[in-house]
Amino acid sequence: MAFAEIELARVRKAMDAFMQQRRPPPYIRPKLDLGFRVTGQSVEIFEIRPRWREPADEKHESPVAKATYVRAGGVWRVLWQRRNLRQLRRD
């Protein structure tokens, strides 16, 4: 079940504030940036880079972390990318 409109607005506002503190400086962003998307009850944070050996306008997204809200428990379940890049790890 997706977030209600008011919950979605709260999540987006919190994520905007969180990302503004952690994004690289503007002069680095064409080479490396961070973004997020809200899908259903999950928020995914990803790294944005130009594709290697591709035109500069082609971008590649790599997952960094994902948080899913569990309504039954009223908690957020957090997953993040492991050091070996094989899978997201759950906490």
N, C-alpha and C positions, 0 to 999 in steps of 0.2 A: 504494500500500500504506500503510495507516494505521500509526501508532506502536504499538509493543508497550505493554502495561500499564505497565511500569517506565519506559519512555521518556516516555509520556504524563504520568505522575506527575512526572517531572523537569521536563518542559516547563511544566506547570501551576504548579509551585512557583516556577520561575524567572520566569514571567510574572506571578504574583501579587506577587512582590517588586518586579519592574520597574514594574508598574502602581501599586503603593502609593506609590512615590516620585514618580510623575508625575501622579496624579489631583489635581484641584483640591481645595481645602478643603471640608469637609462642607457648609458653608452655601451654597456655589456649586453643588453637585452636582444639585439639582433643575433648574437652568437649563443646566448644562453638565457632562458627565461623560465619562470614557473607559471603554471596555470591551474585552474580547478574547474570541475564540472559537477553538477548535482544531477544524479539519476536515481529516480525512485526515492529510496530512503538512504542513499549512499552519497558520500562526497569523496571524489577522487582528486588527488593532487598529482600533477605530472610535470615533468621537465620538458621543455621545448627547445630543440636545437635544429639547426639546418642539417639536412641529410648529407652524409659524407659522400663526396664525389658526385653530387647531384647539383642541379641549379640552386642558387641561393634562395629562391622563393619556395623551394620544397622544404617542409618542416617535418620533423619526427618527434613524436611524443613518447616518453618513457615513463611508466608509472613509478611513483615514489611512495605514496601511501593512500590508503582508502579507509574511510570510517563509515560504518553502517549503524544507523540508529535502530535499536531493538526495542520496540514499543512495549512488549510484554514485561521486560525488566526495567525499562526506563533508562537504559544505558547505551553508550556508544561502544561498538566493537571496532577495534583499530587493527589494521593490517599494514605491513610495510615491506618494502623490497629488501630481500636478503643480500648480504654482501656478495654472494656468488651469482646473483641475478636470476636464479632459477625460479623462485616463487615468492609470493607475498607471505609474510609470516604473521601469525595471529597472536594477539595479546589478550 
